[in-house]
């Protein structure tokens, strides 16, 4: 029975029907309970308590409490996140070079009083020596990207979310993929992620990268869904689902990380503000001003290794290289820890544009001929 049900999930991944299992909160919760009860997720004694705690808190942060699956459910205020693996966000432009997000001027944001559409892709990933060795030992990884609306487009709709998960397995020699194979564009596989609507110009996003043993159940599911070896390959897309469905999927996701799992990047969703108006209206001191262009994420615990060198570095083809590097040498130089500080980082590219206006139809009374404004 367990084998048949696991085959069902593998088939859903292979045919692209997996997102349909989480199309509604009710369906997503049913799948999570279904897998937990059949033992297709690891028992509580075999999962990473830290990962389960983090992803359960992540699920709760989307606005809908995480559903209990199997015998394990972690609650409480502590998210379980590793503060050393939280990313430092750096913005990069050719004119300013690398800069802290606090140096972005409000006037640089989009001057737009309304919704925006956002596209996002992972331009490249580079592992420090220690993280590369950890990957080569565990032989499997998943990069998860989440974009979440803070409010619904229309009053009668639920806020929506977009989630993409890419898997990466080592090359035949067991080593990390070449730098040129470490980017992925969620929108190329899931078209709806090319134009994610942020009502009022603000939303939340998160980038989490986890390593786990290739023998784990989830790694085996990922490998079933892709034939790519030695590069990132998008395998799961949950485009434009409700935040309730995202919460239910994430509560399932909390239970598929074995005890061997290790985080490379780990953080809860961060508020992002893409317009001058939304930035001025924010009610919290914590937030990320969002421009079209490049962002480089470095783990907090490694940031000191690269901070002082940033004025002498630039971004080429999504990777950090010394200024003046010949374009044809960029990938080779970027991979050399003697030429670039030996830190892990990921480069994310965002595209921001005003969204088309959606007018909400107001209810009318009999005989009322007034058109919606």
MOJOGI-V282603 format. One record per pair of residues at least 6 apart in sequence whose C-alpha atoms are under 7 Angstrom apart, sorted by the first residue. I is the first residue (numbers start at 1). J is the second residue. D is the distance in whole Angstrom. If there is no record, write none. Layout:
BEGIN
i: {I;I}
j: {J;J}
d: {D;D}
END
This chain:
BEGIN
i: {2;2;6;10;10;12;13;14;14;19;19;21;21;21;22;22;22;23;23;24;24;25;25;25;28;28;28;29;29;32;32;33;33;35;36;36;37;41;41;42;42;44;44;46;46;47;47;47;47;48;48;48;48;50;51;51;52;52;52;53;53;53;54;54;54;55;55;55;56;56;56;56;57;58;59;59;59;59;59;60;60;62;62;63;64;64;66;66;66;67;67;81;81;82;84;84;84;85;85;85;85;85;85;85;86;86;86;86;86;87;87;87;87;87;88;88;88;88;89;89;89;89;89;89;90;90;90;90;90;90;90;91;91;91;91;91;91;91;92;92;92;92;97;98;101;101;106;107;109;109;109;109;110;110;110;111;111;112;112;112;112;113;114;114;114;115;115;115;115;115;115;115;116;116;116;116;116;116;116;116;117;117;117;117;117;117;117;117;118;118;118;118;118;118;118;119;119;119;119;119;119;119;120;120;120;120;121;121;121;121;121;121;122;122;122;122;122;122;123;123;123;123;123;123;124;124;124;124;124;124;124;125;125;125;125;125;125;126;126;126;126;127;127;127;128;128;128;129;132;135;136;136;136;136;138;138;138;138;139;139;139;139;140;140;140;140;140;140;140;141;141;141;141;141;141;142;142;142;142;142;142;142;143;143;143;143;143;143;144;144;144;144;144;144;145;145;145;145;145;145;146;146;146;146;146;146;147;147;147;147;147;147;148;148;148;148;148;148;149;149;149;149;149;149;150;150;150;150;151;151;152;152;152;152;153;154;158;159;159;160;160;160;160;161;161;161;161;161;161;162;162;162;162;162;163;163;163;164;164;164;164;165;165;165;165;166;166;166;166;166;167;167;167;167;167;168;168;168;168;169;169;169;170;170;170;170;171;171;171;176;177;177;179;181;181;182;182;183;184;184;186;186;187;187;190;190;192;193;200;201;201;201;201;202;202;202;202;203;203;203;204;204;204;204;205;205;205;206;206;206;206;208;208;208;209;209;209;209;210;210;210;210;211;211;211;212;212;212;213;213;214;216;217;218;222;225;226;226;265;270;271;271;272;272;272;272;273;273;273;273;274;274;274;291;292;292;292;293;293;293;294;294;294;294;295;295;295;296;296;296;296;297;297;297;298;298;298;299;302;305;305;306;312;312;313;313;313;313;314;314;314;314;315;316;318;319;320;321;321;321;321;322;333;334;361;362}
j: {38;40;40;221;224;18;225;224;225;237;238;27;28;31;28;245;249;241;245;242;245;244;245;248;245;248;249;67;248;69;252;69;70;41;69;70;70;255;256;255;256;71;72;258;259;255;257;258;259;257;258;259;261;80;254;257;74;254;255;74;79;80;79;80;81;250;251;254;66;74;251;254;79;268;65;66;247;250;251;66;247;243;247;243;244;247;247;248;251;248;251;266;267;266;299;300;301;263;264;265;266;299;300;301;265;266;267;299;300;265;297;298;299;300;297;298;299;300;100;101;295;296;297;298;98;99;100;101;295;296;297;98;99;100;101;294;295;296;98;99;294;295;314;310;288;289;276;276;274;275;276;291;274;275;276;275;276;275;276;277;354;277;199;200;201;197;198;199;200;201;354;355;197;198;199;201;352;353;354;355;195;196;197;198;352;353;354;355;195;196;197;350;351;352;353;193;194;195;196;350;351;352;194;349;350;351;184;185;186;348;349;350;183;184;185;347;348;349;183;184;318;347;348;349;179;182;183;318;319;346;347;179;182;183;345;346;347;179;344;345;346;343;344;345;342;343;344;342;176;211;170;174;175;176;211;212;213;214;169;170;213;214;168;169;211;212;213;214;219;167;168;169;210;211;212;165;166;167;168;209;210;211;165;166;167;208;209;210;164;165;166;207;208;209;163;164;165;206;207;208;162;163;164;205;206;207;161;162;163;204;205;206;160;161;162;203;204;205;159;160;161;198;203;204;159;202;203;204;159;199;158;159;160;199;199;360;242;242;243;240;241;242;243;239;240;241;242;243;246;193;238;239;240;241;237;238;239;186;236;237;238;234;235;236;237;232;233;234;235;236;222;232;233;234;235;230;231;232;233;229;230;231;176;177;229;230;177;229;230;230;230;231;331;231;232;231;232;232;232;233;193;234;193;194;237;239;239;239;278;273;274;275;278;272;273;274;278;271;272;273;269;270;271;272;269;270;271;267;268;269;270;265;266;267;263;264;265;266;261;262;263;264;261;262;263;260;261;262;260;261;220;258;256;256;235;235;233;235;299;287;287;288;287;288;289;290;279;288;289;290;289;290;291;352;350;351;352;349;350;351;347;348;349;350;347;348;349;345;346;347;348;345;346;347;344;345;346;344;343;341;343;341;322;323;320;321;322;323;320;321;322;323;321;330;347;334;334;330;333;334;340;340;339;340;372;372}
d: {6;7;7;6;7;5;6;7;5;6;5;6;6;7;4;6;7;6;6;7;5;5;4;6;6;5;6;7;5;6;5;5;7;6;5;4;6;6;6;6;6;7;5;6;6;7;6;4;5;6;5;4;7;5;6;7;7;4;6;5;6;5;5;5;6;6;7;5;6;6;6;6;5;6;7;6;4;5;6;5;7;6;6;7;5;6;6;6;6;6;6;6;7;7;6;5;5;7;6;5;5;5;6;7;6;5;5;6;6;6;5;5;4;6;5;5;6;6;7;7;7;6;5;7;6;6;5;6;5;5;6;6;5;6;6;6;5;6;5;6;5;6;6;6;7;7;6;7;6;5;5;6;6;5;6;6;5;6;7;7;7;6;7;5;6;7;6;4;5;5;6;5;6;5;7;5;7;6;4;4;5;5;4;6;6;5;6;5;5;5;6;7;5;5;7;6;5;5;6;6;5;7;7;6;5;6;6;5;6;6;5;7;5;5;6;6;5;6;5;7;5;5;6;6;7;5;4;5;7;6;5;7;5;7;6;4;6;7;6;6;6;7;4;7;5;5;5;7;6;6;7;6;6;7;7;6;4;6;6;6;6;5;6;5;6;6;6;5;6;6;5;7;6;4;6;6;6;5;6;6;5;7;6;5;6;6;4;7;6;4;7;6;5;6;6;5;6;6;5;7;6;5;7;5;5;7;6;5;7;6;4;7;6;4;6;6;5;6;5;6;6;6;5;6;7;7;5;7;5;7;5;4;7;7;6;7;6;6;6;5;5;4;6;7;5;5;6;6;7;7;6;5;5;7;6;5;6;6;6;5;6;6;6;5;7;6;5;4;5;7;6;6;5;6;7;7;6;5;6;6;6;7;5;6;6;5;6;6;4;7;5;5;7;5;6;6;5;6;6;7;6;7;5;5;6;7;6;6;7;6;5;6;6;6;4;6;6;6;5;7;6;5;4;5;5;5;7;7;6;5;6;5;5;7;6;5;5;7;7;6;5;6;6;5;6;6;4;6;6;7;7;7;7;6;7;6;7;7;7;7;5;6;6;5;6;6;5;6;5;6;6;5;6;7;5;5;5;5;5;7;7;6;5;7;6;5;6;7;6;4;6;5;5;6;6;5;7;7;6;6;7;6;6;6;7;6;4;5;6;6;6;5;6;7;6;6;6;7;6;5;6;7;7;6;6;6}
END
